[in-house]
Amino acid sequence: MDELEFRRRVYADPETTDSDVVEAAKNDERKRIFWQEQKQLDKQLKQALKVDVPDDLANKLIWQQSADEFTRHKRKHRWYLALAASLAFTLGISATMWYHQPLSIGGQALAHVQYADREKAHTLLPVDLNMVNAKLASFGASFNQMLDGVEVANYCHLSTVRSLHLIVETPQGKMSVFILPQRNDIAVPQEFADSHYHGESIQFNQANIMIVGDKGTDLSALKEAVKERIQFAV
């Protein structure tokens, strides 16, 4: 595994247990050190996000601000205290809404597709119906017929979401199919795009599927093929 692919896989999931990543780290001390550094950084970031906010924090901040203003200015500039309290309240509400809003996944897929030309299969086994269905099993899904032109079938992470990424050669060019689990915290848009690619989604009760191709490419044929051939366990 080359340096670029190793770093991309570790950046995507520092806690990955994929055998080829583990093997690459065993055989290369630089890769091993880089992986350990990313694991430590990921651990520190997760720890930093676990800061509990006291229920009365807003009251304490407003009280402290009021006391300071009273000491410095006595009863002057009371309008400043009102503005500070209003700002603190607004920021608190905004932060809460940001923290709880669903994860938007379309942009993650578009960013991932940028590296599709360099992505290689993580296994030496042929990409056939049996292999793809073995990977789809973790999503409770399977294909009743193989999609034409599948060149690569790898697990990948879109932000924190584990998905199956199929790279498909079609008459309209190379396209990507992402199969994701159905989760309440994932916001999958019907359509999404950037300056180079665009995507459309198919939503099932059991999973979400995103199809991505070059901007302006007709995705309908691949979308229909996926809808006709995918099936889910009851």
Secondary structure, DSSP 8 states (H G I E B T S, - for coil): --HHHHHHHHHH-TT---HHHHHHHHH-HHHHHHHHHHHHHHHHHHHHTT----TTHHHHHHHHHHHHHHHHHTTS-HHHHHHHHHHHHHHHHHHHHHHHS-EE-HHHHHHHHTTGGG---SSSS---HHHHHHHHGGGTEEESS--TTEEEEEEEEETTEEEEEEEEEETTEEEEEEEEE--TTEE--SEEE-SSEEEEEEE-SSEEEEEEEETT---HHHHHHHHHHEEE--
